[in-house]
Amino acid sequence: VWEASGHVSSFSDPLLDCKECKMRHRADNLIDDFNPDAHADGMTKEEMFQYIKDNSIPCPNCGKHNFT
């Protein structure tokens, strides 16, 4: 049903992989957990990645700042 209605093709969760612990995280969740007032839902994928980099948001699993 999801595929037939076109919903699947419109999903594009921005994902980041931690190079240290190999965990995968959604960029919007990292930002919202770090600063709920940042409003990640209004950011583009590129803006989210830049925000994470600029604010040195750590991996919630290992605490490192090494995302792909």
VMD Tcl script that builds the backbone (N, CA, C; Angstrom):
set m [mol new atoms 204]
animate dup $m
set s [atomselect $m all]
$s set {name element resname resid chain x y z} {
  {N N VAL 1 A 0.831 -1.198 0.000}
  {CA C VAL 1 A 0.000 0.000 0.000}
  {C C VAL 1 A 0.870 1.254 0.000}
  {N N TRP 2 A 1.913 1.283 0.846}
  {CA C TRP 2 A 2.775 2.468 0.910}
  {C C TRP 2 A 3.433 2.737 -0.438}
  {N N GLU 3 A 3.945 1.677 -1.073}
  {CA C GLU 3 A 4.620 1.851 -2.356}
  {C C GLU 3 A 3.635 2.269 -3.439}
  {N N ALA 4 A 2.478 1.657 -3.467}
  {CA C ALA 4 A 1.487 1.966 -4.494}
  {C C ALA 4 A 0.999 3.405 -4.397}
  {N N SER 5 A 0.941 3.947 -3.190}
  {CA C SER 5 A 0.459 5.318 -3.011}
  {C C SER 5 A 1.553 6.356 -3.206}
  {N N GLY 6 A 2.797 5.908 -3.383}
  {CA C GLY 6 A 3.890 6.851 -3.599}
  {C C GLY 6 A 4.550 7.353 -2.333}
  {N N HIS 7 A 4.120 6.887 -1.170}
  {CA C HIS 7 A 4.682 7.372 0.094}
  {C C HIS 7 A 6.140 6.975 0.283}
  {N N VAL 8 A 6.511 5.779 -0.117}
  {CA C VAL 8 A 7.869 5.284 0.113}
  {C C VAL 8 A 8.887 6.133 -0.627}
  {N N SER 9 A 8.586 6.519 -1.848}
  {CA C SER 9 A 9.543 7.295 -2.637}
  {C C SER 9 A 9.752 8.697 -2.092}
  {N N SER 10 A 8.810 9.205 -1.277}
  {CA C SER 10 A 8.959 10.560 -0.746}
  {C C SER 10 A 9.696 10.593 0.589}
  {N N PHE 11 A 9.967 9.438 1.199}
  {CA C PHE 11 A 10.712 9.403 2.450}
  {C C PHE 11 A 12.200 9.559 2.174}
  {N N SER 12 A 12.837 10.429 2.937}
  {CA C SER 12 A 14.289 10.583 2.782}
  {C C SER 12 A 14.883 11.048 4.100}
  {N N ASP 13 A 14.931 10.144 5.053}
  {CA C ASP 13 A 15.512 10.481 6.346}
  {C C ASP 13 A 17.005 10.724 6.173}
  {N N PRO 14 A 17.485 11.890 6.608}
  {CA C PRO 14 A 18.924 12.175 6.509}
  {C C PRO 14 A 19.690 11.371 7.556}
  {N N LEU 15 A 20.492 10.428 7.102}
  {CA C LEU 15 A 21.204 9.525 8.005}
  {C C LEU 15 A 22.691 9.827 8.036}
  {N N LEU 16 A 23.273 9.655 9.217}
  {CA C LEU 16 A 24.711 9.797 9.416}
  {C C LEU 16 A 25.225 8.523 10.062}
  {N N ASP 17 A 26.386 8.087 9.642}
  {CA C ASP 17 A 27.035 6.930 10.253}
  {C C ASP 17 A 28.216 7.408 11.080}
  {N N CYS 18 A 28.319 6.901 12.311}
  {CA C CYS 18 A 29.479 7.194 13.144}
  {C C CYS 18 A 30.618 6.292 12.679}
  {N N LYS 19 A 31.734 6.893 12.323}
  {CA C LYS 19 A 32.888 6.118 11.857}
  {C C LYS 19 A 33.537 5.329 12.989}
  {N N GLU 20 A 33.317 5.741 14.221}
  {CA C GLU 20 A 33.955 5.091 15.371}
  {C C GLU 20 A 33.207 3.832 15.809}
  {N N CYS 21 A 31.911 3.970 16.076}
  {CA C CYS 21 A 31.157 2.829 16.619}
  {C C CYS 21 A 30.243 2.169 15.584}
  {N N LYS 22 A 30.197 2.739 14.382}
  {CA C LYS 22 A 29.425 2.181 13.261}
  {C C LYS 22 A 27.912 2.272 13.438}
  {N N MET 23 A 27.447 3.080 14.375}
  {CA C MET 23 A 26.006 3.262 14.564}
  {C C MET 23 A 25.490 4.271 13.547}
  {N N ARG 24 A 24.247 4.089 13.129}
  {CA C ARG 24 A 23.601 5.004 12.185}
  {C C ARG 24 A 22.570 5.831 12.948}
  {N N HIS 25 A 22.548 7.131 12.654}
  {CA C HIS 25 A 21.647 8.048 13.347}
  {C C HIS 25 A 20.945 8.954 12.351}
  {N N ARG 26 A 19.724 9.324 12.674}
  {CA C ARG 26 A 19.016 10.326 11.874}
  {C C ARG 26 A 19.522 11.702 12.282}
  {N N ALA 27 A 19.861 12.513 11.303}
  {CA C ALA 27 A 20.409 13.842 11.566}
  {C C ALA 27 A 19.419 14.701 12.345}
  {N N ASP 28 A 18.143 14.654 11.985}
  {CA C ASP 28 A 17.158 15.476 12.682}
  {C C ASP 28 A 17.028 15.080 14.148}
  {N N ASN 29 A 17.142 13.793 14.446}
  {CA C ASN 29 A 17.072 13.355 15.843}
  {C C ASN 29 A 18.293 13.812 16.631}
  {N N LEU 30 A 19.476 13.768 16.022}
  {CA C LEU 30 A 20.683 14.249 16.702}
  {C C LEU 30 A 20.532 15.717 17.074}
  {N N ILE 31 A 20.030 16.512 16.132}
  {CA C ILE 31 A 19.866 17.949 16.369}
  {C C ILE 31 A 18.803 18.201 17.421}
  {N N ASP 32 A 17.646 17.568 17.291}
  {CA C ASP 32 A 16.556 17.784 18.247}
  {C C ASP 32 A 16.934 17.353 19.658}
  {N N ASP 33 A 17.699 16.275 19.788}
  {CA C ASP 33 A 18.149 15.840 21.110}
  {C C ASP 33 A 19.171 16.812 21.683}
  {N N PHE 34 A 19.998 17.397 20.829}
  {CA C PHE 34 A 21.029 18.341 21.249}
  {C C PHE 34 A 20.417 19.694 21.611}
  {N N ASN 35 A 19.486 20.172 20.772}
  {CA C ASN 35 A 18.867 21.478 20.982}
  {C C ASN 35 A 17.471 21.479 20.365}
  {N N PRO 36 A 16.444 21.217 21.159}
  {CA C PRO 36 A 15.081 21.179 20.628}
  {C C PRO 36 A 14.640 22.491 19.978}
  {N N ASP 37 A 15.257 23.601 20.364}
  {CA C ASP 37 A 14.898 24.899 19.793}
  {C C ASP 37 A 15.506 25.132 18.413}
  {N N ALA 38 A 16.330 24.220 17.929}
  {CA C ALA 38 A 16.979 24.382 16.622}
  {C C ALA 38 A 16.006 24.127 15.472}
  {N N HIS 39 A 14.923 23.407 15.720}
  {CA C HIS 39 A 13.891 23.136 14.712}
  {C C HIS 39 A 14.454 22.474 13.463}
  {N N ALA 40 A 14.999 21.293 13.633}
  {CA C ALA 40 A 15.586 20.541 12.524}
  {C C ALA 40 A 14.571 20.243 11.426}
  {N N ASP 41 A 13.303 20.179 11.780}
  {CA C ASP 41 A 12.288 19.861 10.771}
  {C C ASP 41 A 12.182 20.932 9.687}
  {N N GLY 42 A 12.696 22.135 9.951}
  {CA C GLY 42 A 12.681 23.198 8.956}
  {C C GLY 42 A 13.982 23.327 8.191}
  {N N MET 43 A 14.932 22.428 8.434}
  {CA C MET 43 A 16.249 22.496 7.786}
  {C C MET 43 A 16.327 21.553 6.592}
  {N N THR 44 A 17.148 21.933 5.624}
  {CA C THR 44 A 17.466 21.015 4.532}
  {C C THR 44 A 18.469 19.992 5.055}
  {N N LYS 45 A 18.684 18.945 4.283}
  {CA C LYS 45 A 19.661 17.927 4.677}
  {C C LYS 45 A 21.039 18.558 4.839}
  {N N GLU 46 A 21.416 19.426 3.924}
  {CA C GLU 46 A 22.725 20.078 3.988}
  {C C GLU 46 A 22.843 20.969 5.222}
  {N N GLU 47 A 21.761 21.693 5.555}
  {CA C GLU 47 A 21.770 22.542 6.752}
  {C C GLU 47 A 21.906 21.708 8.020}
  {N N MET 48 A 21.250 20.550 8.048}
  {CA C MET 48 A 21.363 19.668 9.216}
  {C C MET 48 A 22.794 19.176 9.389}
  {N N PHE 49 A 23.397 18.709 8.296}
  {CA C PHE 49 A 24.766 18.205 8.382}
  {C C PHE 49 A 25.720 19.305 8.827}
  {N N GLN 50 A 25.525 20.529 8.328}
  {CA C GLN 50 A 26.383 21.648 8.706}
  {C C GLN 50 A 26.171 22.016 10.172}
  {N N TYR 51 A 24.925 21.993 10.641}
  {CA C TYR 51 A 24.618 22.297 12.039}
  {C C TYR 51 A 25.311 21.298 12.964}
  {N N ILE 52 A 25.252 20.027 12.613}
  {CA C ILE 52 A 25.898 18.985 13.422}
  {C C ILE 52 A 27.401 19.213 13.475}
  {N N LYS 53 A 27.981 19.548 12.346}
  {CA C LYS 53 A 29.424 19.806 12.286}
  {C C LYS 53 A 29.792 21.065 13.071}
  {N N ASP 54 A 29.071 22.162 12.835}
  {CA C ASP 54 A 29.373 23.438 13.491}
  {C C ASP 54 A 29.247 23.369 15.005}
  {N N ASN 55 A 28.324 22.541 15.489}
  {CA C ASN 55 A 28.081 22.436 16.928}
  {C C ASN 55 A 28.755 21.228 17.562}
  {N N SER 56 A 29.548 20.515 16.780}
  {CA C SER 56 A 30.268 19.330 17.279}
  {C C SER 56 A 29.351 18.393 18.055}
  {N N ILE 57 A 28.196 18.113 17.475}
  {CA C ILE 57 A 27.247 17.220 18.129}
  {C C ILE 57 A 27.850 15.814 18.148}
  {N N PRO 58 A 27.937 15.211 19.324}
  {CA C PRO 58 A 28.564 13.887 19.427}
  {C C PRO 58 A 27.606 12.748 19.100}
  {N N CYS 59 A 28.176 11.632 18.791}
  {CA C CYS 59 A 27.408 10.402 18.625}
  {C C CYS 59 A 26.828 10.042 19.994}
  {N N PRO 60 A 25.524 9.811 20.086}
  {CA C PRO 60 A 24.941 9.458 21.386}
  {C C PRO 60 A 25.388 8.089 21.900}
  {N N ASN 61 A 25.945 7.273 21.027}
  {CA C ASN 61 A 26.390 5.944 21.431}
  {C C ASN 61 A 27.803 5.959 22.012}
  {N N CYS 62 A 28.743 6.640 21.322}
  {CA C CYS 62 A 30.143 6.580 21.762}
  {C C CYS 62 A 30.730 7.933 22.168}
  {N N GLY 63 A 30.024 9.026 21.867}
  {CA C GLY 63 A 30.498 10.348 22.264}
  {C C GLY 63 A 31.504 10.983 21.321}
  {N N LYS 64 A 31.845 10.319 20.241}
  {CA C LYS 64 A 32.809 10.861 19.275}
  {C C LYS 64 A 32.097 11.815 18.310}
  {N N HIS 65 A 32.885 12.565 17.558}
  {CA C HIS 65 A 32.356 13.537 16.596}
  {C C HIS 65 A 32.844 13.183 15.198}
  {N N ASN 66 A 32.660 11.959 14.771}
  {CA C ASN 66 A 33.242 11.491 13.521}
  {C C ASN 66 A 32.168 10.819 12.662}
  {N N PHE 67 A 31.368 11.647 11.977}
  {CA C PHE 67 A 30.273 11.139 11.159}
  {C C PHE 67 A 30.613 11.182 9.676}
  {N N THR 68 A 29.968 10.304 8.917}
  {CA C THR 68 A 30.071 10.356 7.457}
  {C C THR 68 A 28.778 10.897 6.905}
}
mol reanalyze $m
mol bondsrecalc $m
mol representation Tube
mol addrep $m
